[in-house]
Amino acid sequence: MSLEGRFEDGVVRVGGDARQRYHDSRGYGYPLEGNEIALAPIEAAHLLYRGDLEAVVDENGDRLEFRSFLAREPGPDFGVRFLVYADLRSRGFYLSPASEPWLDEPPETDFAVFPRGKGPGDGEVAYALQVIGERTDVPARDLEAGVLAVVDEESEITYFEVARRDPTGSSASSLPEGCEADLLADRVVVWEPPLGLYEETFYGQPLEGREYDEPTLQCSLLEAAYLAERGAIDLEPATVRERGREVEGERFDRRFRVYTELRERGVVPKTGYKFGADFRTYADVDSVDDLGHSELLVRVHPADYVFEPRDLALDVRLAHGVRKTMVFALVDEDGIEWWSLERLTP
Amino acid sequence: MSLEGRFEDGVVRVGGDARQRYHDSRGYGYPLEGNEIALAPIEAAHLLYRGDLEAVVDENGDRLEFRSFLAREPGPDFGVRFLVYADLRSRGFYLSPASEPWLDEPPETDFAVFPRGKGPGDGEVAYALQVIGERTDVPARDLEAGVLAVVDEESEITYFEVARRDPTGSSASSLPEGCEADLLADRVVVWEPPLGLYEETFYGQPLEGREYDEPTLQCSLLEAAYLAERGAIDLEPATVRERGREVEGERFDRRFRVYTELRERGVVPKTGYKFGADFRTYADVDSVDDLGHSELLVRVHPADYVFEPRDLALDVRLAHGVRKTMVFALVDEDGIEWWSLERLTP
């Protein structure tokens, strides 16, 4: 016998054998007094969708089947949340709204997704899941560790794992002193420095094809500013930084802070231009001859940046395609926060 | 005997057997009266770099070898232009500054690159080449058909072919009338329309897993606005467009103009979200069962948009990785300009 629900005070109440059929064996809703259960509108919509509930009667006595119930959008972002709920159910997961009384001490997010084979009562959350549409802005300050589900215009869902990240490395760090260098419009040439500057600590790029023995290096303004501050090259640090600001404005100082932090952590940052990022990074550089592939792509943003999901999709997809992890460095006067984003298949 | 040049009136004059060694046989400079030739500073720098010229004497009588000549930066963007000049020379191309008297009627760009095996006197230009650094802004209004060389912070060079593009297609276009539809927060549900709406004209996406026979479609607001305007679904076009603007602001109208134009040209645009683009497009859709891969990724910008080279690198690289061509649709009140960008190996 198909059941009907009753919309009351923001939940859908169902009696009959709903408790055993939907709550106990399939993880929907929470128990009420008597033998009824309460369903979130999302859960009720899914049971209507699957034909398990025949209809929901609303406060006016109107009898709503799936179509009309969905069109009512009885909750914020109802369409996209429904699609993700349905997708995860179809993949074999139990999930609940991240609210009491579905959960005690729920995470501050949209849904708690339980590990496969487990349910709401088992006390273990696999994913703290947030759901957005592809056109929803994501302020950097609102990033939370967990899973972000982005629903595009065709209702395709992309899942991202969002996590704090702590770049560390063990790269060599000793520097020469006072190498001769010239400042050009947007780069620096270092004339015949000790071989180790490139070969071991991986600064700059040799100018190729010269008919001479010692390699001349070309460095970015960021590398040159860092080296100048430490007396490794004979340019005035303030002059190099000023040139950096002329070339790219305030972004230079922000990228320089991240560059400096990475070097201090033993990580080697090189340009990420070809991957559309600020840096590609190498964690353990002993020698350029032995160089593995860079592990991270880093994009630098101010802490008050607002992401568009489409650009997240692009950055993460490209990183995945070149087998690297996408990391965002969010910078303000208090410091740098590091976040990684990776595609996830639940 | 190594030759010396003389810097005078913006060019480097060289006598001796320079005309035969550098101009006639290797395409540098242009002839002057007597037996001298005039070299652009870039050309002189390259000859110094290769050891063909020993030094250049400047107007003060200072004798400049490669290092000091380069540090003088005797021209705008000298470092990046030099790097590209040297790269193309090393790849076996002849190239000249795009100015008279190196060329008659030069293209309005930085360099004219000649087809391999040909030189300045043969009257054939392979590439009209512009050179920028990775931090240089590229206003969309300044795009020109030709080749764009972007030099990154490590002096690596990426070449892009920039071309006008004319998307056309032959996709089916007949539409049903008055299908029942509901407008949700950020998408539209079309209830059990004729099969052809999806199967032949590829609107929307079927909601899967329903226990019923006729598929219900979910459409984006763009698709729905287009269908509503043509009476294919029973929503008010103005209401759908208004919802579009609520969700994504002025971008909606811009994307809608491009969507409409593509459909009118027989091209099917679907969401490009997973590729970080606005649309992926199919030129020849007869039936969804037969669908090939989409050919283009389209990103929509206002005509006064300013590109950052890093984002161009990202878009083009991703498109290349999924075997599609990146196209930018630049929109203003006068219409839409279409530009494709592709990686080029000279």
Chai-1 contact restraints between the chains, C-beta under 6 A:
chainA,res_idxA,chainB,res_idxB,connection_type,confidence,min_distance_angstrom,max_distance_angstrom,comment,restraint_id
A,G51,B,E211,contact,1.0,0.0,6.0,A-B,restraint_1
A,A71,B,D182,contact,1.0,0.0,6.0,A-B,restraint_2
A,G79,B,L184,contact,1.0,0.0,6.0,A-B,restraint_3
A,G79,B,A185,contact,1.0,0.0,6.0,A-B,restraint_4
A,G79,B,R187,contact,1.0,0.0,6.0,A-B,restraint_5
A,G133,B,D186,contact,1.0,0.0,6.0,A-B,restraint_6
A,E134,B,Y273,contact,1.0,0.0,6.0,A-B,restraint_7
A,R135,B,V247,contact,1.0,0.0,6.0,A-B,restraint_8
A,R135,B,E248,contact,1.0,0.0,6.0,A-B,restraint_9
A,D152,B,T271,contact,1.0,0.0,6.0,A-B,restraint_10
A,D152,B,Y273,contact,1.0,0.0,6.0,A-B,restraint_11
A,E153,B,S220,contact,1.0,0.0,6.0,A-B,restraint_12
A,E153,B,T271,contact,1.0,0.0,6.0,A-B,restraint_13
A,E154,B,Q205,contact,1.0,0.0,6.0,A-B,restraint_14
A,E154,B,T271,contact,1.0,0.0,6.0,A-B,restraint_15
A,S155,B,Q205,contact,1.0,0.0,6.0,A-B,restraint_16
A,S155,B,Q218,contact,1.0,0.0,6.0,A-B,restraint_17
A,D182,B,A71,contact,1.0,0.0,6.0,A-B,restraint_18
A,L184,B,E73,contact,1.0,0.0,6.0,A-B,restraint_19
A,L184,B,G79,contact,1.0,0.0,6.0,A-B,restraint_20
A,A185,B,G79,contact,1.0,0.0,6.0,A-B,restraint_21
A,D186,B,G133,contact,1.0,0.0,6.0,A-B,restraint_22
A,R187,B,G79,contact,1.0,0.0,6.0,A-B,restraint_23
A,Q205,B,E154,contact,1.0,0.0,6.0,A-B,restraint_24
A,Q205,B,S155,contact,1.0,0.0,6.0,A-B,restraint_25
A,E211,B,G51,contact,1.0,0.0,6.0,A-B,restraint_26
A,Q218,B,S155,contact,1.0,0.0,6.0,A-B,restraint_27
A,S220,B,E153,contact,1.0,0.0,6.0,A-B,restraint_28
A,V247,B,R135,contact,1.0,0.0,6.0,A-B,restraint_29
A,E248,B,R135,contact,1.0,0.0,6.0,A-B,restraint_30
A,T271,B,D152,contact,1.0,0.0,6.0,A-B,restraint_31
A,T271,B,E153,contact,1.0,0.0,6.0,A-B,restraint_32
A,T271,B,E154,contact,1.0,0.0,6.0,A-B,restraint_33
A,Y273,B,E134,contact,1.0,0.0,6.0,A-B,restraint_34
A,Y273,B,D152,contact,1.0,0.0,6.0,A-B,restraint_35
A,Y273,B,R310,contact,1.0,0.0,6.0,A-B,restraint_36
A,Y273,B,A313,contact,1.0,0.0,6.0,A-B,restraint_37
A,K274,B,A313,contact,1.0,0.0,6.0,A-B,restraint_38
A,G276,B,R310,contact,1.0,0.0,6.0,A-B,restraint_39
A,G276,B,A313,contact,1.0,0.0,6.0,A-B,restraint_40
A,G276,B,L314,contact,1.0,0.0,6.0,A-B,restraint_41
A,R310,B,Y273,contact,1.0,0.0,6.0,A-B,restraint_42
A,R310,B,G276,contact,1.0,0.0,6.0,A-B,restraint_43
A,A313,B,Y273,contact,1.0,0.0,6.0,A-B,restraint_44
A,A313,B,K274,contact,1.0,0.0,6.0,A-B,restraint_45
A,A313,B,G276,contact,1.0,0.0,6.0,A-B,restraint_46
A,L314,B,G276,contact,1.0,0.0,6.0,A-B,restraint_47
A,L318,B,L318,contact,1.0,0.0,6.0,A-B,restraint_48
A,G321,B,G321,contact,1.0,0.0,6.0,A-B,restraint_49
